[in-house]
Each structure stands twice: as C-alpha cells, then as structure tokens.
Amino acid sequence: MWPAVKQFILTLFLPIAALFSFSAEEPPTPSSVPPPAAERLAVPQPAMRESPQPTASGAGAEAAVSAAGLKACLAKAGESGKCLDRIFREFLSTRSTADALALVRRYEAEDSSLRLSCHPIVHAIGRETFRIKRAVDGSFAACDQTCHSGCYHGAMERFLRGDAASDDEAGHLSLDELREKAAAACDPNEAVRFRFQCLHGLGHAIMFFSGYDLRQSLAACDATADAWSRSSCYGGVFMENVFSATPEKRDLSPTDPHYPCSKLEEKYQSDCYMMQTTRMSEMGLATPALFAACRDAGDYRHTCMQSIGRDLSNDARVGDPRLVAEKCGLGAGEERRACTRGVAYALIDNTWDGRYAFPFCAAFRDAADAEYCFGTGAKYLSGTFEKSPASIREECGRYAPGSQACLDAAL
C-alpha cells in the first residue's frame, strides 16, 4: 500500500487547519506560521462532505454510543483506544462519520468533562472511518474539525498502523523504515492546511510504531520535506509522548519539569516546549509556578508561556474567560502576550471561528491587552483560515457584540 501514499494525499480537497504548534514570537500569519507565501498553493475547493445516512437501525446505534459509555472507555488505561473503536465500529455499521461527529458535538455541549476530553474520542471515529473508506482521501472528506480535528489524526493513525492502530503493543519498525514512510506520507507540495493534519497525525503514528522511542521518532520526522513539515511532525510526536494512553511508555521525568525538552537537540526544543506545560501541570505546577518554570527555559521561555495559554484555553471554553485572562496577566509584557496567543490560537483551532476566542479577548480589563488579543485572532482567522474582513466583523458582532476593538482588528 505504501507506494500509493502520494496518490492518496494528492486527492485531499478539504481545508483543514487546527494547528497545534506555532511560532512563539510572531502571530500565525501566512508568512510565519505556515510556510512562506511563496511556498503556499491556492487552496482547492472543498470536497463535498459526507452526508448523514440515517437508517432504520440508526436510533439503536446512537443509543449504543452514550456519554457514560465514552467516559467509561476513557477511564480504561491502556485499553481506551480499543474500547472507543469498538463503540464506533458498531455505530458506523449503520450511521455515517458525520453522524458520529455530530453526536460527539452534542455530548460535549452538554457535558464539560467530555468537552475537555473529546479529542481521543474523535481519534477513534477517524480510525474506524479509515477502516471503512480504506483511503486517506475518502476518510478526510468524511471528517471535520470537531474536537481539534482528531478525526483526521485518527484516520492517519489507521493508515500507518493498520489494524494495530489502537493496540497497546505492535511490531516495531526500524528507523530506516520509519524515515521511508515519513518521507512519502505527506505531499510537500500540497496546500498547508491539507498538509498539517497529515503531518501531525504522522507524528502520532511514528511515535507509536517506534515503541515510544522519542529520539527515533523525531529522527524519522527529519525525513519530511522542509522545516515546517518537520515541525508539524515533531508536534505530533511530542503530543503523543504527553498524552499516550499507556503512561508508562512516555519518555518523561518524574522530577524535572523541563525534561525531555532541555535534553534534546536544539532543533527539537521549540516544538517540545510548545507541549511541555501540559506535563508541568501534571507534575502539580499551578499557573504562577508554570510562568516561573518557563522563565528557566532560556530562548524558549515565550514558547513555553504560549503552551501555558494553550492549556488554559480549556478553562476559557468551559468556564469564565475572565479568569483565564487574569491568569495570562500573571506574565509581564511579552510573557502575557505569549500566553494570550496560546489561548487565542487554541480557541480558534477548536471551532475555526471566533466563538470562544473573541469572548476571551473581550474579557481583558486592559484595553491594550484586548486589542492585542483581537488583533492576534483576526490575523489568524484571515491568514490561516482565509476569512475575509467582512466575515470576521460578522463574527465580532455575534461573539463580541459592542467591541470596537474587535471590529478594528478585522479591518
């Protein structure tokens, strides 16, 4: 199947953009977060999405996917992937991927705990979608951005791992084999929003196939076409290292909040620190301590603080965004702006619009902070999601009514 990878990827026609890692110093405009404008291709027209296909047994399938059942799967350490796959395998035997994603969106709207943990759930939908479609293009056309685009990532997992995609143990591939697969998996000439989901999912899958050998996985990512592609792949590796369903396999330190970032080659450290505060929080560091720890990250301190913002974004979605703005305010100057970027980018990534990001920006008491936040969000929406000023202004009216700062940022 592997020689056909490029043919699969070349047929993707669904704009995808939930970028998990960004430049720590600049907002994600087309010339800084994605590749330079000269490297970008015109975004093709989206493919037709899969339409829901209700059947006579559809109600029974929906009943089998209960919120309680999903939570029970998530609680099964080392078995959660298999458990979720079984649930959605049954569901998708009579219903569509669009139905499954809509059901998860309904559950996350009703249950804040599922809203925070829905990404691995939609990974399973992606894995089972690929089992049915047997091709990347068909799988990607069926998926959407629900829960940080986990459906796309799950499809890539199944594409690379086959039926071992959810297993706790799988045969390991050699570094040469991993590098060969990494080099061929994602077309370097494809539009950026197509490439990112492929590359990020590739990083997750490489980490799994290497037996959670962090350095071997990063070396495999080095076989991808360019610096942006490598960074996107690294991000998937580091996320898999932090969020693995089998915690004992993770390459982490019980005592050093900067490990593994500080021990890796410099070329890997920025993408590592973009995920590192998740691990720091797991070690018990509260927000003030996170800022203090990030100040010890040297040249990557602002990348680390952007990671703080990304982690805080969940609180802005399910709680009071004013409290999140206050937590970013624990940093001074560029520290605060880095945290703000992390929150704003992650909130936009979740829904591809301003529904969570703009209320967060409006929550800042200081007008300059609010202006910076709105400007960051507007640039991201226009540069990465190709939204027009008129579209952004419409979202300002919907999600931050009465905010002149939002309207000004959309110009």
PyMOL commands that set and color helices and strands:
alter all, ss='L'
color gray80, all
select helices_A, chain A and resi 2-10+37-39+58-64+67-74+80-91+97-110+112-116+118-133+136-142+146-164+175-185+192-209+214-221+227-243+247-249+261-263+266-282+287-294+298-318+321-328+334-351+357-362+367-383+389-399+404-409
alter helices_A, ss='H'
color red, helices_A
deselect
rebuild
show_as cartoon
